[in-house]
Amino acid sequence: MALSKNVMKVQPSATLAMSAKTKEMIAKGVDVINLSIGQPDFVTPKYIQDAAIAAIRSGKTSFYTPASGLPELKTAIGQRIEAETGVHYDNKQIIATTGAKFALYLIFQVILNPDDEVLLPAPFWVSYAEQVHLASGQPVAVKTTGAGHKATVEDLEQARTSKTKALVLNSPQNPSGLIYTKEELTAIGNWAVAHDILLVSDEIYSNLVYNGNQFVSAVSLGETIQKNTLLVTGVSKTYAMTGWRMGYVLGDAAIVKAMGTVASHATGNPTAVSQYATIAALSGSQADAEKMRQAFEQRLNLLYPKIQSLPGFALAEKPQGAFYLFPNVKQAVALCGYSTTEAFVDALLEEANVAVVPGRAFGQPDNIRISYATDQASLDEAYRRIAAFIQAKSSTEA
Ligand SMILES: Cc1ncc(COP(=O)(O)O)c(C=O)c1O
């Protein structure tokens, strides 16, 4: 039985594959430090857990909810987004989904016709291209020339064709941690409007911003850009809620309605208990989220200079948000006698027991992604192991 053409184009998630391999080694008793993870290492704050437990006990989580989410959840989402961006959305412009990942999946399902193109400035998050394939679209990796892997209007213009339907921008960006400035975003937003290209703005890391850097939401740049933008975000990263699977989209009411229709035939509503937990997360005190943000900031500040100092690692731009470092390791790979980044990453895992993700899945094969969503002692030890690995390998090579 042949699989569908769309499915045959899809690669399994490289980040999940690396995590699975790492977990397998850990289960066998190997002391692996896992820096391949894309989720906070904290548990969900207690006030959110408590609200979820109370919701279960009340009995109201036993039932289906509207496929696009409870009205009171949409109101809580709208209020939080208004507080953060200054933009008001009506409930009919809001949909809650089973994670931001499924939100993006639904967007491509409802906007793409076969062979419509979606621009993905590289490096880009691993799932975008595969989700575009699953919607019969054509992902187009855009070579970026702006500071630290950011796309410029010229980069996008080079990639634009008559089939370009949408552009996905991710700021703060996974994996580079960089943030688009107001000027950069405005130029791109205006370009998208001028060419009738929908801007899909993935702002899932918008609350994880460090060292006084400023996050700018694409929807805060005036009505024209805002109307041409779908804002995608969720609670996974800000509130340490990856397992609860809750994301949301705010934007054009007709697109949001179509997404709800597709969701109603796919997952149905996002899990009811997660919806109640999300209402608590968004409406309660943001103090716990801030504490986690500060912990990430501290880790970044300690780890960045160390990673920069590794022989053959290049990382000129300090990440401003998210929880990843994305150094170019081309020279380190050569120094250690490997011909590909993948071979270097495999050896790092098997011989030094440190797991990172090769950059190819993000569209940048000379880089690796290092997550600092783990405790400081593990980060210190991982640095020590990587440094020792490079020293041992490079002296053998020399
Ligand atoms: C850039 C980006 N967008 C979206 C997501 C999806 O988040 P979730 O489905 O957990 O809400 C992730 C998760 O890793 C991500 O890194």
The ligand as a Gaussian input file, in Angstrom:
#p B3LYP/6-31G(d) Opt

LIG

0 1
 C        9.083000      28.278000      17.042000
 C        8.067000      27.372000      17.636000
 N        6.795000      27.499000      17.250000
 C        5.836000      26.703000      17.746000
 C        6.131000      25.716000      18.663000
 C        5.000000      24.827000      19.144000
 O        4.716000      24.953000      20.474000
 P        3.524000      24.156000      21.157000
 O        2.928000      23.255000      20.142000
 O        4.108000      23.428000      22.310000
 O        2.528000      25.191000      21.599000
 C        7.447000      25.533000      19.088000
 C        7.797000      24.441000      20.023000
 O        8.903000      23.977000      20.102000
 C        8.446000      26.387000      18.568000
 O        9.727000      26.279000      18.942000

